[in-house]
Amino acid sequence: MSMKTSNVKFKDRIHLKMKDESMRAAVANAQERMFKSRAVAAEKLGNWEEWREMGMDIRNHVLENLDYYLQQLSENVEKNGGHVFFAATAEDATNYIETIVKKKNAKKIVKSKSMVTEEIGMNQMIQRNNCEIIETDLGEYILQVDDCDAPSHIVVPALHKNRTQIREVFKEKLGYEGSSDPEAMTRFVREHIRHDFLEAEIGITGCNFAIAESGTVTLVTNEGNARLATSLPKTHIAVMGMERIVPTFEEFDIVASLLCRSAVGLPLTGYVTALTGPREDDNCDGPEEFHLVIVDNGRSKILGSEFRSILRCIRCAACVNTCPAYRHIGGQSYGSIYSGPIGAVLSPLLGGYKDFKDLPNACSLCRACHDVCPVKIPLSDLLLKHRQIMGEEKITAPAERAAITGFNFVNSHPFIWDKTVKMGAIIAGKLIKNGKLPFKVGLLNAWTQTRDLPEPAGQSFRSWFKNRDDK
């Protein structure tokens, strides 16, 4: 799977998903639960705004000195016996990984959850080489078994499915005969894929943060699958976005605290793993060979743009968990592996406006994401910036541009504005009945499909106020 997850038109995706009552119920329940847990965890930590400020400062410092920290990280990984590859594009990254797969003559690969490997389309490349790849994160595994269903959440990829649906997937695809109890299904999956860890030649992971000072890759997980994927196969490949660096373990302590509380509402997740190179001679666990693939894939361009602050993101999905638009349309409506407010900003930057021009408009600009982002990314401002750029570059629909041009003209001429408002009020009073227009007109029809228009008074406010004074 690459960044783009659907070829269906954006509005068609929305209409389809809004009819999915099961998905909407699952999303609403999860949002409420995770949002409340995050608030409780933040309150228990104390001085939450100061922590957010520290998180923002750390991420800004790294971005301002990214060349230095990338060099330091690379040198230390190699000192520890690892290999480092800088991939300018997604293709460069997959080509390098493909070289390792062929060199090892790998037939099976186990993989832990990683957004950047989805972004570069790594799984498709591996499968083209007649190599089996097994997702070991439970959520990702559910989607893989269900004919590679697209993820709907950055942290909880199978959020859109309830336990009954998951049971049906396991029953149909894997012959599962147990109950829909989450623990029973988890136990079944654990037993079903345990042998894959022992048989795999290569383990692939993402990287939550790389620590430049020591050349360490860290993984923040809840299931322990990433530890197996990095301990049992003889070769470990970690793939990371180039911005996912912290200077030392001290800064990692801060951003990990923000990440865990913002993502799952816990002081720490079940497993926080720090890996520094391949195993040493006196160790029995760990890979014999370690590769770190550092992916640019458009990030350098973002770094030098007005969207630079989006690279502060630590992938906690707190913005997704509070977004009212996401609550109603679900993650798959975005058509990108990155959903919610973060996806609406990041997807057009990494994937281009051609595929993702609709996403900046999938936002009510309520600014709730501003209040919860642990590193203070101004997401609403960045979405407005996207809209501005698309308007300036004439990427928006011609009808929309014409409507805005007409509005600007009328609004800049008081006499025309006054006459237009009066005439519009009279026409609206005659046409709008029971909250609907008697005909369908382009963008206006699309806007009124899911809402009722207010019952018109038949005159403008100015006319009413003037007449009131006259009386």
ZASE-427146 format. One record per residue (C-alpha): x, y, z negated; residue in one letter; residue number from 1. Coordinates in steps of 0.2 Angstrom, whole numbers. Last residue first. Layout:
BEGIN
     X     Y     Z residu num
     X     Y     Z      A NUM
...
END
This chain:
BEGIN
     X     Y     Z residu num
  -212   263   -61      K 471
  -197   271   -51      D 470
  -185   263   -63      D 469
  -192   246   -60      R 468
  -192   248   -41      N 467
  -173   252   -42      K 466
  -170   237   -53      F 465
  -180   225   -41      W 464
  -171   232   -26      S 463
  -154   231   -34      R 462
  -158   213   -40      F 461
  -163   208   -22      S 460
  -180   203   -17      Q 459
  -190   188   -14      G 458
  -188   181   -31      A 457
  -180   165   -25      P 456
  -183   148   -34      E 455
  -165   142   -37      P 454
  -158   130   -25      L 453
  -158   112   -30      D 452
  -141   102   -30      R 451
  -134    87   -22      T 450
  -137    90    -3      Q 449
  -136   109    -5      T 448
  -118   111    -1      W 447
  -119   100    14      A 446
  -134   109    20      N 445
  -125   126    19      L 444
  -109   119    27      L 443
  -119   115    43      G 442
  -137   120    43      V 441
  -151   108    39      K 440
  -169   114    40      F 439
  -184   117    28      P 438
  -172   124    14      L 437
  -174   116    -3      K 436
  -176   121   -21      G 435
  -195   117   -21      N 434
  -197   129    -6      K 433
  -184   140     0      I 432
  -189   149    17      L 431
  -200   164    13      K 430
  -190   170    -3      G 429
  -174   166     6      A 428
  -179   178    20      I 427
  -183   192     8      I 426
  -167   190    -2      A 425
  -157   189    14      G 424
  -164   205    20      M 423
  -160   215     4      K 422
  -143   207     3      V 421
  -139   211    21      T 420
  -145   229    20      K 419
  -134   233     5      D 418
  -119   224    12      W 417
  -121   233    29      I 416
  -121   250    19      F 415
  -107   245     8      P 414
   -95   239    22      H 413
   -80   229    14      S 412
   -92   215     9      N 411
   -99   213    26      V 410
   -82   210    34      F 409
   -76   199    20      N 408
   -92   188    22      F 407
   -90   187    40      G 406
   -72   181    39      T 405
   -77   169    25      I 404
   -90   161    36      A 403
   -79   160    51      A 402
   -65   152    41      R 401
   -78   139    34      E 400
   -85   136    52      A 399
   -67   133    59      P 398
   -64   120    45      A 397
   -48   123    34      T 396
   -31   121    42      I 395
   -30   139    48      K 394
   -12   141    42      E 393
   -18   156    31      E 392
   -33   146    25      G 391
   -23   130    21      M 390
   -10   141    12      I 389
   -23   149     1      Q 388
   -32   133    -3      R 387
   -16   125    -8      H 386
   -12   140   -19      K 385
   -29   138   -27      L 384
   -25   120   -31      L 383
    -8   126   -39      L 382
   -17   138   -50      D 381
   -29   124   -56      S 380
   -14   113   -60      L 379
    -4   125   -70      P 378
     7   112   -77      I 377
     9   114   -96      K 376
    20    99  -100      V 375
     8    90  -111      P 374
    -7    94   -98      C 373
   -22    95  -109      V 372
   -27   113  -109      D 371
   -22   116   -91      H 370
   -32   101   -85      C 369
   -48   109   -92      A 368
   -45   123   -80      R 367
   -64   123   -74      C 366
   -57   125   -56      L 365
   -72   114   -50      S 364
   -60   103   -41      C 363
   -61    92   -26      A 362
   -57   107   -14      N 361
   -38   103   -16      P 360
   -42    85   -10      L 359
   -49    89     7      D 358
   -33    93    16      K 357
   -26    75    11      F 356
   -22    66    27      D 355
   -17    81    39      K 354
   -12    91    24      Y 353
     4    82    21      G 352
     8    66    12      G 351
    20    72    -2      L 350
    13    89    -4      L 349
    -4    85     1      P 348
    -4    71   -12      S 347
     3    81   -26      L 346
   -10    94   -30      V 345
   -26    84   -28      A 344
   -17    69   -35      G 343
   -12    79   -51      I 342
   -30    85   -52      P 341
   -38    67   -51      G 340
   -30    53   -40      S 339
   -12    48   -35      Y 338
   -14    32   -25      I 337
   -23    42   -12      S 336
   -40    41    -4      G 335
   -47    54   -17      Y 334
   -63    44   -18      S 333
   -54    29   -25      Q 332
   -51    39   -42      G 331
   -70    40   -47      G 330
   -83    52   -40      I 329
   -92    58   -55      H 328
   -79    58   -69      R 327
   -65    63   -57      Y 326
   -74    79   -54      A 325
   -76    82   -73      P 324
   -57    80   -76      C 323
   -53    76   -93      T 322
   -45    59   -91      N 321
   -37    64   -75      V 320
   -28    78   -83      C 319
   -22    67   -96      A 318
   -15    55   -82      A 317
     2    53   -91      C 316
    12    54   -76      R 315
    26    64   -83      I 314
    23    79   -72      C 313
    37    93   -72      R 312
    38    90   -53      L 311
    21   100   -51      I 310
    30   115   -57      S 309
    39   117   -41      R 308
    23   121   -31      F 307
    29   138   -26      E 306
    43   130   -16      S 305
    61   125   -18      G 304
    58   109   -28      L 303
    43   104   -17      I 302
    56   103    -2      K 301
    67    92   -13      S 300
    53    81   -18      R 299
    48    77     0      G 298
    53    58     0      N 297
    67    60   -13      D 296
    68    43   -20      V 295
    82    37   -32      I 294
    85    18   -30      V 293
    94    11   -45      L 292
   101    -7   -42      H 291
   107   -19   -55      F 290
   115   -36   -53      E 289
   118   -51   -65      E 288
   101   -47   -73      P 287
    97   -48   -91      G 286
    97   -61  -105      D 285
   112   -72  -110      C 284
   123   -58  -116      N 283
   142   -60  -119      D 282
   147   -56  -101      D 281
   136   -40  -100      E 280
   120   -39   -92      R 279
   117   -27   -78      P 278
   116    -8   -81      G 277
   109     1   -96      T 276
    91    -3   -99      L 275
    80     6  -112      A 274
    63    -2  -116      T 273
    48     6  -125      V 272
    36    -8  -128      Y 271
    19    -8  -136      G 270
    16    11  -133      T 269
    21    24  -145      L 268
    12    37  -156      P 267
    -4    31  -147      L 266
   -18    40  -138      G 265
   -16    31  -122      V 264
    -9    43  -109      A 263
    -7    59  -119      S 262
     0    51  -135      R 261
    12    40  -126      C 260
    18    53  -114      L 259
    21    67  -127      L 258
    31    55  -138      S 257
    40    49  -123      A 256
    44    67  -118      V 255
    51    71  -135      I 254
    61    55  -138      D 253
    68    57  -121      F 252
    75    74  -125      E 251
    85    66  -139      E 250
    90    51  -128      F 249
   100    63  -117      T 248
    98    74  -101      P 247
    81    68   -95      V 246
    77    62   -78      I 245
    62    58   -67      R 244
    64    72   -54      E 243
    72    60   -41      M 242
    57    48   -41      G 241
    62    31   -47      M 240
    65    14   -41      V 239
    73     1   -52      A 238
    79   -15   -44      I 237
    84   -30   -55      H 236
    93   -45   -48      T 235
    96   -62   -57      K 234
    77   -63   -62      P 233
    74   -67   -81      L 232
    77   -51   -91      S 231
    70   -36   -80      T 230
    54   -44   -75      A 229
    52   -51   -92      L 228
    54   -34  -100      R 227
    42   -27   -87      A 226
    29   -39   -92      N 225
    29   -34  -111      G 224
    11   -28  -110      E 223
    10   -10  -116      N 222
    23    -1  -106      T 221
    36    14  -107      V 220
    51     9   -96      L 219
    68    18   -98      T 218
    83    17   -86      V 217
   100    22   -94      T 216
   115    30   -86      G 215
   121    36  -103      S 214
   120    55  -102      E 213
   108    55   -87      A 212
    94    46   -96      I 211
    82    40   -83      A 210
    63    42   -87      F 209
    48    32   -83      N 208
    57    21   -71      C 207
    49     9   -59      G 206
    52    -9   -59      T 205
    57   -23   -47      I 204
    63   -41   -52      G 203
    72   -52   -40      I 202
    75   -70   -38      E 201
    58   -75   -45      A 200
    56   -93   -51      E 199
    56   -90   -70      L 198
    45   -74   -69      F 197
    33   -83   -57      D 196
    31   -97   -70      H 195
    22   -86   -82      R 194
    10   -80   -68      I 193
    -6   -91   -72      H 192
    -2   -93   -91      E 191
    -2   -74   -93      R 190
   -17   -72   -81      V 189
   -27   -84   -92      F 188
   -23   -76  -108      R 187
   -28   -59  -101      T 186
   -45   -66   -96      M 185
   -48   -74  -113      A 184
   -42   -58  -122      E 183
   -54   -47  -111      P 182
   -69   -58  -114      D 181
   -78   -61   -98      S 180
   -79   -80  -101      S 179
   -69   -94   -94      G 178
   -70  -103   -77      E 177
   -56   -95   -67      Y 176
   -54  -103   -50      G 175
   -41   -90   -45      L 174
   -49   -80   -31      K 173
   -68   -82   -34      E 172
   -67   -85   -53      K 171
   -54   -71   -55      F 170
   -63   -59   -45      V 169
   -80   -63   -54      E 168
   -71   -61   -71      R 167
   -65   -44   -66      I 166
   -83   -39   -60      Q 165
   -89   -44   -77      T 164
   -76   -35   -87      R 163
   -79   -18   -78      N 162
   -70   -12   -63      K 161
   -66     6   -59      H 160
   -52     7   -72      L 159
   -42    -5   -62      A 158
   -26     6   -60      P 157
   -26    11   -78      V 156
   -11    23   -79      V 155
   -12    32   -63      I 154
   -31    29   -60      H 153
   -41    22   -46      S 152
   -30     9   -38      P 151
   -34     2   -21      A 150
   -40   -16   -19      D 149
   -26   -27   -13      C 148
   -38   -42    -8      D 147
   -45   -43   -26      D 146
   -29   -53   -32      V 145
   -19   -37   -29      Q 144
   -31   -26   -38      L 143
   -32   -38   -54      I 142
   -13   -39   -53      Y 141
   -11   -20   -54      E 140
   -22   -19   -69      G 139
   -13   -34   -78      L 138
     5   -27   -74      D 137
    14   -42   -66      T 136
    11   -38   -48      E 135
    18   -53   -38      I 134
    28   -52   -22      I 133
    30   -66   -10      E 132
    43   -65     3      C 131
    40   -68    21      N 130
    50   -52    26      N 129
    34   -43    31      R 128
    28   -46    13      Q 127
    43   -36     6      I 126
    39   -21    18      M 125
    21   -21    13      Q 124
    25   -21    -5      N 123
    37    -6    -3      M 122
    24     6     4      G 121
    34    22    -2      I 120
    21    29   -13      E 119
    16    12   -20      E 118
    35    10   -25      T 117
    33    27   -33      V 116
    18    23   -43      M 115
    26     8   -52      S 114
    19    -6   -62      K 113
    30   -21   -65      S 112
    36   -32   -50      K 111
    40   -50   -48      V 110
    49   -55   -32      I 109
    48   -72   -24      K 108
    57   -79    -8      K 107
    73   -70    -9      A 106
    87   -73     3      N 105
    98   -63    -9      K 104
   105   -53     6      K 103
    88   -52    14      K 102
    79   -45    -2      V 101
    94   -33    -5      I 100
    93   -26    13      T  99
    74   -24    11      E  98
    77   -13    -4      I  97
    89    -2     6      Y  96
    76    -1    21      N  95
    62     2     9      T  94
    71    17     1      A  93
    77    24    18      D  92
    59    23    25      E  91
    52    32    10      A  90
    64    46    14      T  89
    80    54     7      A  88
    84    38    -2      A  87
    99    40   -14      F  86
   106    23   -18      F  85
   115    18   -35      V  84
   123     2   -39      H  83
   126    -4   -57      G  82
   141    -9   -66      G  81
   140     3   -81      N  80
   152    15   -73      K  79
   140    15   -58      E  78
   125    20   -69      V  77
   136    33   -77      N  76
   141    41   -61      E  75
   123    41   -54      S  74
   116    49   -69      L  73
   129    63   -70      Q  72
   126    66   -51      Q  71
   108    67   -53      L  70
   110    78   -69      Y  69
   120    91   -60      Y  68
   109    92   -44      D  67
    93    93   -55      L  66
    99   108   -65      N  65
    84   119   -63      E  64
    73   104   -62      L  63
    80    97   -78      V  62
    78   113   -88      H  61
    60   115   -82      N  60
    56    97   -88      R  59
    64   101  -105      I  58
    56   118  -107      D  57
    39   110  -103      M  56
    41    96  -116      G  55
    47   109  -129      M  54
    31   120  -125      E  53
    20   105  -126      R  52
    28   100  -143      W  51
    25   118  -149      E  50
     7   117  -144      E  49
     5   100  -153      W  48
    11   107  -170      N  47
     5    91  -178      G  46
     8    73  -173      L  45
    -8    68  -181      K  44
   -18    81  -171      E  43
   -10    75  -155      A  42
   -15    57  -159      A  41
   -33    62  -163      V  40
   -35    72  -147      A  39
   -27    58  -136      R  38
   -39    45  -143      S  37
   -54    56  -140      K  36
   -48    59  -122      F  35
   -45    40  -120      M  34
   -62    35  -126      R  33
   -72    48  -117      E  32
   -63    45  -100      Q  31
   -64    26  -102      A  30
   -83    27  -104      N  29
   -86    39   -90      A  28
   -75    29   -78      V  27
   -84    13   -82      A  26
  -101    21   -81      A  25
   -96    29   -64      R  24
   -89    13   -57      M  23
  -105     3   -62      S  22
  -117    16   -55      E  21
  -108    16   -38      D  20
  -119    28   -29      K  19
  -107    42   -32      M  18
   -94    31   -24      K  17
  -102    30    -7      L  16
  -106    49    -6      H  15
   -88    53   -11      I  14
   -81    41     2      R  13
   -92    48    15      D  12
   -87    66    10      K  11
   -68    61    12      F  10
   -69    52    28      K   9
   -65    34    28      V   8
   -47    30    32      N   7
   -43    24    14      S   6
   -28    21     3      T   5
   -15    34     9      K   4
     0    34    -2      M   3
     6    17     4      S   2
     0     0     0      M   1
END
